[in-house]
Amino acid sequence: MSFLLRDASNADIPAIADIYRESVLNGVASYEIVPPSEAEMALRFSAIVSQQYPYIAATDADGTLLGYAYASAFRTRPAYRWLVEDSIYLAPEARGRGIGKALLAELIDRCTGLGFRQMAAVIGGASPASIALHRTAGFEEVGLMKGTGYKHGRWLDTMFMQRALGEAMTSDPDPSVYPGTLFDG
């Protein structure tokens, strides 16, 4: 399956909402139980891109959205400003075809270029496929929280993984490099 990676846009919101809806209803990556509306997904999209975090779409040759990935603040306290959390969602027909790997690699590259120093993955349901994807991209397991969610009639664990970006902890960060406004005073 060939695909293109590009910046996501407002025009992608309906397809993003559809992909996320399927994940909420049938998967365990998200601990939401009721899929958010398209309007809510538009608000979430706007909140992420307005802070200048990367939000990437994967499309087929016809422009159909196959998946998306974005980075966002792990926590909003100022000392966390160099740490981002990744999120990746794929349409069912796009899974297992290398699209998630390409989205994650692009997200890592963009976040590194923006000056971030660490990336966290919070893997709902401790999904073996998501853990393997992140491990392949250089993430290490840093913690497992057992029974953190209850969905689809079962208790779910949450896996935390982490990957260093760029210079990581070898030097002080340059505050002028950070593009977001979330932490500006």
Secondary structure, 3 states (H helix, E strand, C coil): CCCEEEECCHHHHHHHHHHHHHHHHHCCCCCCCCCCCHHHHHHHHHHHHHCCCCEEEEECCCCCEEEEEEEEECCCCHHHCCEEEEEEEECHHHCCCCHHHHHHHHHHHHHHHCCCCEEEEEEECCCHHHHHHHHHCCCEEEEEEEEEEEECCEEEEEEEEEEECCCCCCCCCCCCCCCCCCCCC
